[in-house]
Amino acid sequence: MNLKHLIQSLKKSSLKHKIIFLSVFIGLVFLLKTVISKNNQPQTTYQTSTAQIGNLISSISATGTITSGNYSNITTKASGTVTKVYVTNGHTVRKGQKIADITLDDYAKERQTAAWVTYLEAKETALESVNQQAVSDIAMWQARQDILDAQDAYDDMLADNTNPATHEAYTEGERTIIIKTLDQTKKAFTVAEAKYSNSKADISYANAKVASAYRNYQENSSTIVAPDTGLISDLSLAPGLLLNANSSTSSTSGATIVSAQTVGKINNTTGQLIATVNLTEIDVVKVKANQKVNLTLDAYPDHTFTGKVLAVNTSGSTNSGVTNYPVTIILDPLEVDIYPNMAVSADIITDIITDVLLVPSTAIKGLTSTSVDVLKDGSVSSVEVEIGQTNDSQTIVLSGLNPGDVVVTSTITQDKSTSTDTASPFGGIGTNRSSGGMPAGGMIRGL
């Protein structure tokens, strides 16, 4: 029987039958509404995590660049024709090993000769500085003896007023000379001692000049040698190749300056790299030398490199009203090719607290008084806790929780009607109401 026939039958029925029919119909409608309402009760889902004993690591993030690579440039100031090449790319060489020979042009021969003379003169100066140290040593001891002699004369004058040279009483002038002589010998000893002490620095400086002069001679020499031990790469030398000098004119003296040109590289796989990152004035006060650092590079997205803070430049620099403080990081030895100016991201570890109870920071509720929601036996209860230090993701719990307690990190409340998007018999579509995020962790449905 369809609805039309049902209505026609209802019209023909008695009042008693109509009342019974309407009562049954209203009862069915109320029952259907109750069932639908129950099915549409909000469903609660909890994102959870377990309180665990662990280490809280605090770090500061910064970005910068690699400022020195793990390779040395093979350079030369020579000009002429390459006559022989002793190595090729991929060869391993020792420091000082021959790389190539060059037949120099006339201008290059003059520079080589001048560089050799400068080197010999630097060696003579170094030898003279060693000799001068010995002279200064003797002069210092002589000045010390002069003090002792002057002190004896002064003591004799105080003990006996008779001058042993004249056998008469000291005159005022003689007494003044003895006193001033003692004072002068002490000052002379101070000067002699300083000269001897400075002679060590003079020797170091002279030796540095020798090393510099020899490097300049090597760069102007007809023989190119390896500046370091390692693997040859990017070598651009071949027999018969013509090398031209890179020269420029000084704007002050008018002299011709020849600069070195790079003809190859030597990769040192055991060499250490340097990175420089910039910190804000808020972060720089937390960073100190020798703190450990984790680094990543865009060139090696699947690798994490390690190192330590070498130095912190507390002078800083200001640009457009923003002050940055450069921090130098030395990387631990590695075996990959990293070049200067590569971008680097660094996490500087400023503090590590070991063996503490940790929960996700998202589980902490409140500011003045803190609490967490604990899930146990299917029900959630609020527990007051005392918290300690925190980092970007974790917080130390000092009291109120035990290891293994399950804490709620977020709550999601959702209408069941939204799961099917089905219209109600009485009209309207269910709406979705939610609160909280969805961090990683367990997912438990509320009962």
Secondary structure by P-SEA (a helix, b strand, c coil): ccaaaaaaaaaaccaaaaaaaaaaaaaaaaaaaaaaaaaacbbbbbbbbbbbbbbbbbbcccccccccccccccccccbbbbcccccccccccccccccccccccaaaaaaaaaaaaaaaaaaaaaaaaaaaaaaaaaaaaaaaaaaaaaaaaaaaaaaccccccccccccaaaaaaaaaaaaaaaaaaaaaaaaaaaaaaaaaaaaaaaaaaaaaaaaaccbbbbccbbbbccccccccbbbbbbbbbbccccbbbbbbbbcbbbbcccbbbbbbbbbccccccccccccbbbbbbcccccbbbbbbbccccccccccccbbbbbbbbbbcccccccccccbbbbbbbcccccccccccccccccccbbbbbbbcccbbbbbbbccccccccbbbbcccccccbbbbcbbbbbbcccccccccccbbbbbbbbcccccbbbbbbcc
